[in-house]
Amino acid sequence: MNAKLNRKIGIVGDALAPHFNEAYANQMYLLSQELKVPVLTCNNLGFLPLKKMGQYLIINTRFLRAEKPNPFLRLVNGAFFYPFVKLFERRFDIIYLSASINSGFLPLLDLRKCIPIINVLPFSFDDDIVKTFTSKFAPKLPAIIAQSRRIKEQLTVMGVESRKIFLIYPWVDSSRFKYSEPPDIKEFRILFASAPNMESESEAPFIEKGLDLLLESFAEFSQHHKASLYLLWRGKYNQTLHRKIKELDLENRVEVINRVADTPSLYAQTHITVTPFLTLRDSPEIPLSAVESLVCGRPVVTTDVPEIAEIVRKYQCGCMAKPVKEDFLSALIECKRNYPVYQGNCHRVANELFNGNDIPWRREGQLPLGNIHGK
């Protein structure tokens, strides 16, 4: 980092603890390691009030995160959490904030110090959310990092000054996620690593993540091709998932990995990664699991819903489909049929888009505060 800037930097965000092995948390961990800066984050720690992990301070927000929060406990939890945020903020000149435009952190922090890193926008947000962000928050922010072209365009349409928005694609830890040759086996192995991270009374999040679409397409695919499906799971909708697997008679062809797993080894053991999204509710335009997959040399089969589909189409590093069974099944078949072509193109897209060269603090030793050129 440029010594002349001499700025003290911190990172703030929800659920960033690296031991949970979430892709976005891994990205923030890499940033904290590269800049050698502390991180303040929060999660459900059970009965522990807080936890220190190296340069991470994790505050228990168990009652703030509850799906059906108790108003009193929520208020007490918030009163406990707030001082930690303000004390952390005072120590730094710049805070990288992993957040969307409706983040609960925005009203708490000195916005003049904050640079949000946005990889997802609310699926449906009313005019009040947009108005609050564009009139109250955005004018005070020194910069915003958008992790997809669509997000940058949407922010601009909302009325955010384009000069403040910097397009920086997601980055991954090259020491962990490395290119490898695909497994030399007859069985075609498919990985899904975008499971729901919240559960509600409705099954909508399960469906919108594309689980029905994926399982039904795979059921037919595996009747004609020796194949296995690996689902990296987050412990939500367990009953719904296993009911669907049993209904389709897939018990012997689907493995549910419902634990913290070594994701690089999963990519190494599989042939492709799938992102079968029906909507972008709680899903990013460019899923980090897809980025990690491409960096590891594994093609991506995706619906045309997220922006990653445009990259897959442009670089021919996988297949895209409409979010319907017939089309998604055809994409799986096509990716297997011409696998060497799609697999061979992964290296190019990884080098051009996801190698980290576009990260300002890596390329120029500067921070995106208006003194670098936006893309």
C-alpha positions, 0 to 999 in steps of 0.5 A: 500500500502506498506509504504516502497515504498513511491511512488506517484501514478497517473492514466491517461486515456481517458474517465475515468470520473465515471459519464459516468458509462462505465464499464472500467471507473468504474474499473479505479475509483475503482483503484483510490479509493483503492489507493487514487490517483488522475486521469487525463482524457479527454472527450467532455465537450462541451464549458467547458475547464475543470472540477474537480470532486473530485480527477478527473481532466477532460480536454475538448478534444472535437476537438481531439475526433471529428469524422471529426476533423478540423485540426486547432481546433484539433491543438489548442485543443492539445496545450491546453491539452498537458501542463496538461498531462506534469504537471500531470506527473511531480507530480508522480513516477508511472502512471497507464495508461489505454491504448492500444499499439497505445494510443496517451498518450504514446508519451506524457508521461515519459514511465519510469513511466508508467504502461499501463493497456491493455484490448483491442488491435487494431483490425487491426494494421500494422507493424509500430504500432507494431514496434513503440510499441515494439522498442520505447515504451515497452523497457522503460515501467517498467511493463504492465498489460494485462487483458486477457491471449490472450493479454499477449500472443499477446504482447509476440509474438510481442516481448515484454519481458514476464517478464514485462507482468502481467496477471490481470483479470478485477476487479469490485466494490464488493460494487456495483456489488453483487450476487443476486438471479435471478428474479422469473418471467416467462419472460426470460430477456436478457441484452446486455451492449456492445453497440458501442461507436463510429459511422461512415458512415459505419454500420460495428461497429453496425454489428460487435458488433453483433446487427444484430445477437442478434436481429435476434436470439432474434426475433425467440427466443421470438416467442417460449419463453416469453422474453424481451431484454434490450439494454443498449445503448450509443446513437450511431446508433440510427436510425439503431437500431430502424429501425432493431427493427421495421423491426423484429417487436420487438417494444414490446419486446425490451427496449432501455435504452439510458441513464446513467443507474444503471447497478447493478440494471439491472443485478438484474432485468435480467437473462442473459447477452449476448456478440454476437461479430462477431469481436473484433474491439473496443471490449475487449477479456473479456468484463467488462459487462460479468464480472459484470454479472457473479459477480452478478450471471447472466450467459453469452451467448457469441459467441466464438470470445472473450476470455470470451467464454473460461471461460464460457465453462470451468466454465459452467457459460453460453453458447457459440456459433459460430457467426451465427444465428442458433448457437446463437439461440441454445445457448439462448435456451440451457441457458434458458433450463438448467438455474439453472445449469449455474446460479449456476456456476457463483458464482464459476467463480466470486470467482476464477477469478474476486474477485480481489485477484490477484491484486498485490497492494491488495494481497501484497501491492506491485506494478507490477514493477518486484518485484512480480511474473508474472502469 
